[in-house]
Amino acid sequence: MTTPTPDTPHLTVQGHAHLETHPELARIHLTLTARGKDRRTTLNDLTHRNTTTLDLLKSYGDALEHLETGHLTLTPELTQRGRTERIRTYHGTIHLTAELNDFTTLNELTTRLADHDLTRIDGPTWTLRPTSPHHRQARQQAVHNAIQRAREYAEALDTTLAALLDITDTGTETHHPPTPSRTLTYGTQTEETPTPLDLQPQRQHLHATVNARFTLHPPRL
């Protein structure tokens, strides 16, 4: 590490950037449920519900960016009376996560999913892709801000920057303003097509910070 001296004074500054932009993806979490007194029947109902949901999601083609299955549970529930262990019912769930890049499609899809039997929807969660150019833009703006601040300090000393010693990326973060949790749960399916929900995308706030260290031409104090 270079040691500062009167002939090579050092200046350390922190550069910041804040960007506000539209989201690129919307993520929804689905919980499919089946319940019955017979294990095989419950499993068949859950399988049918899962197949129907997957077929609907995949029918939206390129608008569906990502689809994955979480975990499957099939749990026997025992009666609370009597000394013997008796199974009263079976309770099965499947968890799915879907990401969409078309928010008009999202409105229609979430409404259709919410109209399915025993289907719970949590979301949407709005986000940017990890490879979004907005992340790069935020980092570049943080560097420019650090250089500008260093120049202003040098100007206050009636001198100029000489060289960049090092720059440290302290990270880029996306902050979401707090919003109420959205959960849509519908128990029965109707014959009429429901009116699509009007979901408004939540703007994304990106923050980037860098630490930069410079040498100065010796100022005359």
Secondary structure, DSSP 8 states (H G I E B T S, - for coil): ----BTTB-EEEEEEEEEEEE--SEEEEEEEEEEEESSHHHHHHHHHHHHHHHHHHHHTTGGGEEEEEEEEEEEEEEE-SSSSS--EEEEEEEEEEEEEES-HHHHHHHHHHHHTSTTEEEEEEEEE--TT-HHHHHHHHHHHHHHHHHHHHHHHHTT--EEEEEEEEEEEEEEE-------EEEE-S--SS-----------EEEEEEEEEEEEE-----
